[in-house]
Amino acid sequence: MSSFTDTPKPILYRRLKENYNLNRLQRAHKRGLKRRVDEDMCDFDADLGASSSSSSSSYPDESSPRAMRHAGRSARHDNELEPWDERRGDPDDSRSRKRSRESSKGKGRAGERSRTPPRKAAAKSGYSKPRDAGTKLVDPIMLTELPPGALTFEFQRPNGTGVVYHLNSLIDYFLATGDFTEPETRIEFSDADLKRIDEIAAASQLGKSSVLAAKLNPTRFNDAKLDRDAIVGLERCAGELVADMLKVIESNDPEEGQMRLIMYLFPLFSDLHRQLRTADAEYSSRCMDHFAAYVNGPPNRPTVDKFGFLPIVLSFFRQLREGESMDFGF
């Protein structure tokens, strides 16, 4: 114990507990405190009796220095005794607490098994049911109001909020994209949720394929994901060319801008648009709307066109959308 300064506190406490009886030391310390309090009280009573017998006018009231000193000393000892009494407690109470802890150990695992996680408990209540006539719900996928009596599925998020989906559009979304996450938050649907969707669809005779089986067979979506990645790549390449067109419109060199549009930007964009339109005509049309809006600029800050390039670019977009053939001379 000579090198106790280098010993960690848990090890030092264990050694002290092994070599000394801490309970006996605590009881001895408590008896010493009580003895000191009793001696002080006896001294105080003796002084009080002596002063009262000598003269009634010299009776020490609460404002006398000696009374204040003894009162403060006794109050300090009482405060020191309180932590020991609270820490020691009643033996019967300690035994009852020990029995309660032992009995709770056996019930802990059963209690944990009986408690259902909040998400699963809420999901069980989210069974598909017809919509009430008084409420208006919007399908997060189609962004349309759900018709009265529509078959819905309520998805419970981990934070406790629920989102109602139209069951038909939700199943079509899973089977078309192969993405089994919620469209709004990208929270993954569990296998239990997909199984419950299949059960509701089968009970309602929707004639839809199993979404759980589709998730367990990811190879069926490989071709669709490859096509989607290719289309997104074409759209990004075309978007870079549209950004270069906007730079030409806002530039201060009309001759260089005209040569860049005719010799480089228009031919490349025309080829990318042809590939994009062949792959997905609807997606290509939406992309052209976005490109035109980007070139025009926002209403509160339209694009500054110093040399008249903006109508040329918009006319080029219109011709591509209508399918007109263009000859760039090469």
N, C-alpha and C positions, 0 to 999 in steps of 0.2 A: 504493500500500500504506500510505499515511499514515493513512487512515481505516479501518484494519483492525478497530477496535473495533466499528464499525457494520456490518461485513460478516458475513453468515451463515457458519457453520462449513463447510458443504459448498463454498461459493464460495471461501472463503479457502483451503481445502485444495487445491482445483483450481488456484488461482493459484500457490500454493507449488510444486505439482507441475510446473507449466509452467515456472517460473523457475529452479527448483533441482532437482538430481538427488538425490532423497531416498535412493535406494539407496547412492549414493556417500557421503552424509553418515552413513548408518547404518554403513557399513563403516569409515569414518574414526573414528567414535565407538567402535566395537568395538576397533580397533587401539589407540586411546588407553587404553581400559580394560585391555587385555592388557599394554601397556607399563607401566602403573602397577602391575599385579600382579607383573610380572617384577622391577621395581625393588624392590618391597617384599620379595620373596623373596630377592633378592641381599643386601639390607641385613640381613635376618634371618640368612642363612647367615654373613655376615661377623661379625655380633655373636656368633653362636653359636661360631664358630671361635676368636675372640679370647678369649672367656670360658673356653673349654675349655683353651686353651694356657696361660693365666695360672694357673689353679688348678682342680683337679678338684672342690674343695669348693664353688666358686662356680658350678657348672654350672647354667645357667638351666633349671629344670624347667618343667612346664606351668603351675605356680602362680605363676611370676614375673610381675611387671607387664608387662615388655617382651614376653614370649612371649604373654601373654594379649592385649596390644594388637595385635601382629602377626597373631595367629590370627583375631581379630575382624575386622581390616581385610581379610584375604584372604577370609574367609567372606562379608563384605559384597560384595566385588567378584565373587565367584562367583555370588552371588544376582542381582547386576545383569546378569551375562552370560547367565544362563539364559533370560530372556525373549527376548533378541535371538537366541539360538541356536534357540529353539523357533519364533520367528516367521519366521526366515529359512529354516530347514529344509534338507534336502538337495535339490539341484537335480534329481536323478533322481526323488525322491519328488514334487516339485511337478509335473514333467512327467507322471508317471504319474497323478497326481490330475487334471490337466487332460485327459488322454486319457480317463479314466474318466467325467468329467463330459460330455465331448463325445459319448461313446458312449451315455451314459444319456439324452441329449436325444432321440435318435432312438427310443429304446425307451419313452420316457415316454408318448407318445400311444397306442402300441400296448398298453402295460400298462394305461392307463386304460380303453381299450376292452374289454380282456379281463376287467377286474374287474367283477363284477355287484354292484349295490347290495344291501345286506343284506336289504332288504324284498323285492325282486324274487327274490333267490336263495332266500329262505325261502318265498316264495309258490309258487315252482315245486315245492317239495317238499310243499306242502299240497294235493295232489291228493285228490279224493274217494276214500275207500276204506272198506270195511266196518270196523266197530268190533270190536276184540278182545273176546273173551268175558270176560277178566279185569278189564277196566277199566269203570268206571261214569261215564258222561258225562251231563250235563244240558243240554238245549237251552236257551240263554239267552232264546229268544223264548217258547216254550210253558212253560218251567220244569218240564218233565217229563223223566224219564230216557229216554235214547235206547234203543230196542229193539235187541236183538242183530242185527247185519248191516244196520243202517240205513244208508242212503246219506247221507253227511255231506260237509261242506265246511269246511275249516280256513282261517280268515282270519288272516293274519299281520299283526300291528300293527308300527308303526315301531320300537318298543322291543324287538322280537324275540319277544314272547310270541304264542302262537297260541290261537285260540278256535274250537272245533268247533261248527258249527251243523247242524241237520237241514236237508237240502237242500230238502225240500218246504216246510217252514215259512218258510225264508229267502226262497224265490221268492215264496210267497204274501204275505209281508210287503212285499216290494218292489212287487209289482203292486197291492196293496191301498192302500198309503199313498203311493206315489210318492216315498218318502224312501229314497235310495240311500246311506245312511250306516249304520254299525254301530249296532245298538240300544243297546249298552252305553256306548260311548265317543264316538259320533257322528263317528267317523273315516270319511271318504268312501271308498266302494269305487271303485277305478279301473276304467277301461274294460276293461283286461286281465282283472281279476277277474270282471267281469260276463260277458265273453266266455267265460271258462273255465267259469263256471256254466252258461251256455247249452250249451256242448259236453258237459258232464257230463249235463245233463238230456236232451239229445238222444240221447246214447249209451245212457242208461238207459231211454229211451222213457217219460218221465214225462207227456208231453202238456201241458207248461206253455208259456206264451207267453215270448217272448224278453225278458229283463230289460234287455239292452243296447238293444234297439229301443225299449223303454218309456222308458229314460232319455233317449234321443236325441229323443223326442217328448213334451216336457213338457206340451203342450196337453191331452193326454188326462187329466191329473190336475187340471185347473183347477176343474172342477165338484166333484170330491171335496174339494179343499182349501177351496173356498168353503163347502161344507156343514160341514166339520170346524171351520172358524173360527167359523161361526155357532153350532154346538153348544157350542163352548168359551165363546163370549160369553154364551150363555144360562146356562151353568153358573156363570160368574163373577157374573152379576147375581143369580142365586138364592143364591149363597154370601154375598153382601153382606147380603141380607135375613135369612139364618140368623144371621149375626153380630149383627144388630140384635135378633133374637129372644133371643139369649143375653144381651144387655145388659138387655133387659126382665126376663128371669128373675132376674138378679142385681141388679136395681134395688131401690130403697127406696120407690118410689111405686106401690102396686098399682093405684090408679085410673087413673093416666096410662098404666101398662103395659097394662092391660086394653083401654083405648080404642085404644092404638097397635096392638095385635095384631089386634083385630077390624076396625078401620077402615082400616088401611094395610098391615100386613105380610102377613096371611093372604090377602087378595085378590090382591095383586101376586105373591106366591109361587105361588098356585094357577094364575095365568095363565102364569107362566114354566114351571112344571112341565108344564102341558098342552102347550106348544110343544116342550119338551124331549122329552117322551114320544112325541109325534107324529114327531119327527125320528129318534130312536133310543131305543127302549124299553129295551134292555139297558143302555145308558149311563145312562139316567134312573134305573133301579133301583140301579145302583152309586152314583150320586150321592146317592140317598136314604139308603143305608146310611152313607155318609160324613157326611151332615148329621146323622143321628141320633147317631152316635158323637161328633161334635163337640159337640152340645148336651149329651149326658150327661157329657162330660168324661172324663179318664183315670181308671183304677181307683184310683190312689194319691192322686188329688185330684179327686173328683167335683164336679159343679156344685152350688153352694149355692143351694137353692130355698127362699126365705123365705115366699113367698105362694102356692105351689102352681101355678105357671105351667108347670113342666116336664112334668107329665103331660098338660096341655092341648096343648102343642106336639108331644109325641110321638104323641098321639092324632090330631092333625091330619096329621102325616106318614103315619101308618098308613092313614088314610082316603084320602089322595091316592094312595098306592101301590096300594090295592085298587080304585081307580077310582070311589069313591063321589062322587056329585054333592053340591055344597055351595051353599047359598044364603046370601050375605052381606047380602041386603037391598037390593042395587043392581046 
